[in-house]
Amino acid sequence: MFSLLQFDGPVLFAVILVILFSGLVHGTLGLGFPMVATPILATMMDVRSAILITLLPTMAVNIASIINSRESIASTRPFIPLVGFTLLGSIAGAAVLAITDPAPFRIVLASLILLYLWSSLRISRQWLDDNAMLAMAGFGIAAGLAAGTTNVMVAVLIIYFLSLNTDRATMVPTLNACFLVGKTSQILVLAVAGLVGIGLMLETAPLAVAAVLALLVGQRIRERIEVSTYQAILRKLLFVLAAILIFQFIGESGISAALG
């Protein structure tokens, strides 16, 4: 079974820093913890290990975000089917993660990051309104699959919400609800598969506390510093991480040797 203690001191220290930074970003922007933490950790280890380390911290951040959110949870009611379909996709994605080689997920993760950065992509608002349930099923299942295999659900859902011109007061709590059900199902599936146990939960509990503390600091910063500044920094960081993941995938897959 996977254990956080299999890593040496420098890596563990780096993990703590990544968790703190990701929590800070999530608190400042209202989302982004797994989007930041997973690719950074994936530069030091395989994607599956990165996901296992962030399971409990991500859930803790989502719960704290929902509790401390100023936005009304009631505003998420029209998107309850989306949350349900996300749950189904997350179960399937986690099952895939549990039984397959995690190496290819580097390129999937990098692709999802680039998809997120390409936020100008839009779906017809008229089509989304005319096919509301079909759209929620498609985006929900796709987002769940992405979350289950790479921890990056927001890359899919952000296109859906931006296409609908959803206001922040509705989008943020709905995203956090999707994140929460996705993470809960992921933990359960991976536990059944024997990859997650009480030991890992206890090992990562301090990371969860650290993530929530950083989240609270980020929420205070949100009120004092221009969010656009953090968004610009985050976009640059994610682009660099996507490039690193692509080069790592090329190196590990032997594509570079084959081309040579």
Buried (B, 14 or more C-beta within 10 A) or exposed (E): EBEBEEBEEEBBEBBBEBBBBBBBBBBBBBBBBBBBBBBBBBBBBBBBBBBBBBBBBBBBBBBBBBEEBEBEEEBBEEBEBBBBBBBBBBBBBBBEBBEEEBBBBBBBBBBBBBBBBEEEEEBEEEEBEEEBEEBBBBBBBBBBBBBBBBBBBBBBBBBBBBBBEBEEEBBBBBBBBBBBBBBBBBBBBBBEEEBBBEEBBEBBEBBBBBBBBBBBBBBEBBEEEEBEEBBEEBBEBBEEBBEBBBBBBBEBBEEEEEEE
